């Protein structure tokens, strides 16, 4: 691709800036890099004698293939796997890794990792052996169940490499309380809308290679992606002449590559989507046949957009009316080979459920659902249930338990209890009320995800805190039991994360890897940790597998490959699957249609009615415009700036903030590698920085109505005036505690329809003085 688009870096589909440390600033912008410190820093002698092994990166849980060179138990090199479904552009293309995937080499040998179990004795965490740790845990779990009931224990495991935690805590221990990352803290509003409308919570990825028109709506695909396949797929589409539209307040690396960048006013996505629908219907570009045969509630939708003209939306969004019209027509004319990539940007504010409903509706309007180049309904491989393979009759000890939010009157003011059952931000109140008394965390730190101060107090008040982690933090230091987990490269892994979006748009696939090196110190894989707890609790008969590899083998009972065969080559490509799955299966909704109108979703209707009564607003079951401030807060005289926490290519969920390589690359990207500071940066526009006397490298205090903290400023026009951002997952959530945990600015604010923490916060910023450079 010789031509630069939108002034961005000239990235090729194959190489994607395969760089050394000298190009780290530009590499950070690409998001798709082989970023190694340079050949001079590599021990070529050890590399020549190394053996090849494989991994599947789990730093952000999207499982890009990793090819490792291992010499005498040490990983000496790491790179991508060619043709890997998640780590490449498809067959015959080069596999690459982003800085997170490359950083796992450092993590494998990081001396700062926790490598022994700890339990709390006499108020202090003390190192013990595994037998004592399991016995201690079982005694505490029995005490909790006998005193307060197992229903007071919360399973807060995130995207682990084993799903055994659901069996242990729900089926065997008997708790109905479960917080999952996707629907509760990551993109809850969009997660709920996708489910209710019929395309599923995770079907938010476009059939990129076949697409002629891609809208990255609140998505920075070249930096925060679901594997290397995603930005590579967009680049391939651009090579083929596709149009890329980016809707984002910030001028991101993805915006640099776009044909059209729409710097939308924050939280006005719903208005833009309705205006686009108005144009598409007015121009007669909607898919009449699909709408008549496969959708529900179009009349409601058509009425909702009748007066939502581009001129109306221009006043709200700041986007020119003619550009709105152009984008709407271009999208509809390219359909069905047109798709909208949507994720956290439209899923993390107080009005996000209604906004994402408006955006998702555009897919049904133009009939792009599960058609080439459109919104793909991805299909995963035919995994077997290992418990069924072994004829194990699991008890369902949580079957008769009602989640606390639906059981107790104290939570009648939480409308989302009908749709999601629990919310992240309400957990501290549940602890205060005695309805949650213990927790199991695994691969996640709830302190990073909202209402942080209250969460830290709640963890202190719980009777039992069990955490599986690799590093010390304000979470692990508060725990009663700390189990050190082996990282993905140290365990046998079969990735069963579904749906199976990938560079293979019409093929199922599997990826697996055997342990490349031994677990560091005395750490163990999560499977063995959960199995050890189960055995100590007397549940060993339900988990008879001696190893995770054995368990994985039973998952493959319906395919022709063994676990070892897949792991030896890292991935296998399976049978084809076609398009338009809805012709055979429908959409799995009460109407079995794609639902513009959610009037048939009883739980949703109950939530809607309660929000109406609580907030004094009129809500519709169909698409609807909710202005910012209808359900959340707005900037005001005291807190005049708009804050939103973001993701970068270097970090994911707090899993790799501890790694020095990641932090140094992040600093270099901002030109601050010489500063005596390894935290996150507050990105602020010069129009906001200059009147406050703030320069890049200054330490500043960010303040909201609920909290305050200090971090370093980075002055840039990449963010618009009045809109400030910072990378989340620093401060109390990571071992070195440097930087600021941005969710300390936040308390209980949520989207009341989905429970998603409202990550858009009114703030003020004050210069502290001092040059950190």
Secondary structure, DSSP 8 states (H G I E B T S, - for coil): --S-STT-----TTTS--EEGGGHHHHHHHS---EES-GGGS-HHHHHT-EEEEEE--SSSS--EEEEEEETTEEEEEEE-TT-TTTSSSTTS-----HHHHHHHHHHT-TTS--SEEEEETTEEEEE-HHHHHHHHHHHHHHHHHHH-GGGEEEEE-S-S--HHHIIIIIII----B--HIIIIISHHHHHHHHHHTS-TT---B-GGG-SEEEEES--TTTS-SSHHHHHHHHHHHHTT-EEEEE-SS--HHHHT-SEEE---TT-HHHHHHHHHHHHHHTT-S-HHHHHHHEE-HHHHHHHHTT--HHHHHHHH---HHHHHHHHHHHHHHTTSEEEEESGGGTSSTTHHHHHHHHHHHHHHHT-BTSTTSB----------HHHHTT-----TTTT---HHHH-GGGTT-GGGGTTS--GGGHHHHHHTTS--EEEEES--GGGSS-HHHHHHHHHH-SEEEEEESS--TTGGG-SEEEEB--GGGS-EE---SS--SS-TTEEEEEEE--SS--STT-B-HHHHHHHHHHHTT-GGG---SSHHHHHHHHTTTSS--HHHHHHHSEEEEEE--S-THHHH--SSTTSSEES--TT-HHHHHHHHHHHHHHT----SS-----TTSSS----SSS-EEEEEE--TT-STTSSTT-HHHHHHHHHHTT-TTSS--S-EEEE-HHHHGGGT--TTEEEEEE-SS-EEEEEEEE-TTS-TTEEEEESS-GGGSTT--S--GGGG--S-B-TTT--B--EEEEEEEEEEEE--
